[in-house]
Amino acid sequence: MSTSRGIDLSAPPHGLGVLAFRGADAARFLQGQLSADVEKLPVGGSTRAGLHNPQGRVIALLVLARAAADELFAVLPRELAATVAQRLGKFVFRSKVRIVDESENLRALGFASDDTPDVTGVALDWFGRRVLLVPATHAGRIEPASAARWERADVEAGIPQVYANTSETFVAQMLNLDLLGAIAFDKGCYTGQEVVARAHYRGRVKRRLQRWRNDGPTQLAPGDTAHTSDGRPLSVVRSVTLDHGGQELLAVGNFASSSEDSTAEAPAGVVIVSGPLPLPYSLPE
C-alpha cells in the first residue's frame, strides 16, 4: 500500500473545522444535544450525528470521534464551527464540559481506504475512507483536484452536508440521516427529537436526498434550486464539478414516482437536471 500525507480537507471553499469537547460530562452533554447515541461510542470510535433546532431542522452535521473517555472531537464545516460552539455553549450550565474551537490548531486530512498515513492523529471513519485530525503544522496536500475527487466521492456515496446557507432548512430524514446511522431512535431526548421521531414512526417522508446530474451551463451551489425534467423542484445540498464538465449534485425533493407534480412541466428558465443516479443505499418505499 502507498503512503500518503493526506488531502487537506480544511482548505476553502468548504473546509472542515474541528470542535473539541473535554471534561467528565462531555459525552453525557452531547448525548442530550445530538441525534446519535454518543454515550455508547467507544474510545477510538466515530459516528455521524445531527444537531437540530426544536422544529427538527438540521443546524449542522457532525462527525464525532471519541479520543478518550472525557474527550470528543467533532468535524463539521468550518463556517459553522463558531456558531455551533456558541449555540451548544448556552446549554452547558453546570455540566463539566469545555467546548473549544480547534479549527486553527487541528487540520482534517483525508485518506483513501488503501492509503497508509505517515502521520498519526485522531481517526474518524468516513464511509470506507479515513480522516485524521492532526496538528495544523503538518503539511498536507492542498491540491484542488484531490479535494474535488474527495468531494465527488462524498456525492457518489450520498453523504449530505449542511452549510451556513442551508442550516435549519432540512429535517433529518430529508438528508437520509436515518439511513446513514446518524440517528439513534432508542436513545433519550435531545433537541428536535420529537419531530424526528414522529417523522420516523408516524409519517412517511416524501422528500429525500438523491443524486442528480447537471449538464447545463449554470453551475449550482448548496442552497440553489433546480428542477427535474417533469417539473419537481429540488433543493441543492452538495455539488461538485466534474473533470469533463457538468456537475453531480445531492439535492432534496419529492422522490415518489406518484408525487402530485410528477406530470408537471419544469418552469421556463430554470436549471433542469437528470437522474436520479444510483446511491449505495436504498431509500424507503
ChimeraX attribute file (.defattr): number of C-alpha atoms within 10 A of each C-alpha:
attribute: neighborCount
match mode: 1-to-1
recipient: residues
	/A:1	7
	/A:2	9
	/A:3	12
	/A:4	17
	/A:5	17
	/A:6	24
	/A:7	24
	/A:8	24
	/A:9	26
	/A:10	25
	/A:11	19
	/A:12	14
	/A:13	10
	/A:14	14
	/A:15	17
	/A:16	23
	/A:17	26
	/A:18	27
	/A:19	23
	/A:20	22
	/A:21	23
	/A:22	20
	/A:23	17
	/A:24	15
	/A:25	19
	/A:26	23
	/A:27	22
	/A:28	17
	/A:29	20
	/A:30	22
	/A:31	19
	/A:32	19
	/A:33	21
	/A:34	25
	/A:35	30
	/A:36	26
	/A:37	23
	/A:38	26
	/A:39	16
	/A:40	10
	/A:41	17
	/A:42	13
	/A:43	14
	/A:44	14
	/A:45	17
	/A:46	22
	/A:47	21
	/A:48	24
	/A:49	27
	/A:50	24
	/A:51	23
	/A:52	26
	/A:53	19
	/A:54	13
	/A:55	14
	/A:56	23
	/A:57	22
	/A:58	25
	/A:59	24
	/A:60	24
	/A:61	27
	/A:62	24
	/A:63	18
	/A:64	25
	/A:65	26
	/A:66	25
	/A:67	20
	/A:68	13
	/A:69	17
	/A:70	17
	/A:71	19
	/A:72	26
	/A:73	26
	/A:74	24
	/A:75	24
	/A:76	25
	/A:77	23
	/A:78	23
	/A:79	17
	/A:80	20
	/A:81	24
	/A:82	17
	/A:83	14
	/A:84	17
	/A:85	17
	/A:86	13
	/A:87	12
	/A:88	15
	/A:89	14
	/A:90	8
	/A:91	12
	/A:92	16
	/A:93	8
	/A:94	7
	/A:95	13
	/A:96	15
	/A:97	22
	/A:98	16
	/A:99	19
	/A:100	17
	/A:101	20
	/A:102	19
	/A:103	23
	/A:104	12
	/A:105	13
	/A:106	21
	/A:107	28
	/A:108	29
	/A:109	27
	/A:110	28
	/A:111	22
	/A:112	17
	/A:113	13
	/A:114	13
	/A:115	16
	/A:116	14
	/A:117	18
	/A:118	10
	/A:119	15
	/A:120	10
	/A:121	16
	/A:122	17
	/A:123	22
	/A:124	26
	/A:125	17
	/A:126	18
	/A:127	12
	/A:128	10
	/A:129	16
	/A:130	19
	/A:131	22
	/A:132	21
	/A:133	22
	/A:134	19
	/A:135	16
	/A:136	15
	/A:137	9
	/A:138	13
	/A:139	14
	/A:140	20
	/A:141	17
	/A:142	16
	/A:143	12
	/A:144	13
	/A:145	11
	/A:146	16
	/A:147	20
	/A:148	15
	/A:149	16
	/A:150	19
	/A:151	19
	/A:152	20
	/A:153	15
	/A:154	20
	/A:155	23
	/A:156	19
	/A:157	17
	/A:158	23
	/A:159	22
	/A:160	19
	/A:161	20
	/A:162	24
	/A:163	20
	/A:164	16
	/A:165	13
	/A:166	18
	/A:167	18
	/A:168	18
	/A:169	15
	/A:170	21
	/A:171	24
	/A:172	28
	/A:173	24
	/A:174	22
	/A:175	25
	/A:176	25
	/A:177	20
	/A:178	16
	/A:179	13
	/A:180	17
	/A:181	14
	/A:182	21
	/A:183	24
	/A:184	16
	/A:185	16
	/A:186	9
	/A:187	15
	/A:188	11
	/A:189	14
	/A:190	18
	/A:191	18
	/A:192	22
	/A:193	24
	/A:194	14
	/A:195	17
	/A:196	22
	/A:197	18
	/A:198	11
	/A:199	16
	/A:200	15
	/A:201	9
	/A:202	8
	/A:203	9
	/A:204	12
	/A:205	17
	/A:206	15
	/A:207	20
	/A:208	22
	/A:209	27
	/A:210	29
	/A:211	25
	/A:212	24
	/A:213	19
	/A:214	23
	/A:215	16
	/A:216	13
	/A:217	10
	/A:218	12
	/A:219	14
	/A:220	22
	/A:221	15
	/A:222	19
	/A:223	19
	/A:224	16
	/A:225	17
	/A:226	23
	/A:227	20
	/A:228	21
	/A:229	18
	/A:230	14
	/A:231	17
	/A:232	21
	/A:233	21
	/A:234	25
	/A:235	21
	/A:236	23
	/A:237	28
	/A:238	25
	/A:239	23
	/A:240	23
	/A:241	17
	/A:242	15
	/A:243	10
	/A:244	6
	/A:245	11
	/A:246	17
	/A:247	22
	/A:248	23
	/A:249	30
	/A:250	29
	/A:251	29
	/A:252	23
	/A:253	19
	/A:254	20
	/A:255	19
	/A:256	14
	/A:257	9
	/A:258	9
	/A:259	12
	/A:260	10
	/A:261	14
	/A:262	16
	/A:263	13
	/A:264	12
	/A:265	13
	/A:266	18
	/A:267	14
	/A:268	7
	/A:269	6
	/A:270	14
	/A:271	21
	/A:272	23
	/A:273	20
	/A:274	14
	/A:275	13
	/A:276	16
	/A:277	13
	/A:278	13
	/A:279	14
	/A:280	8
	/A:281	11
	/A:282	9
	/A:283	12
	/A:284	11
	/A:285	8
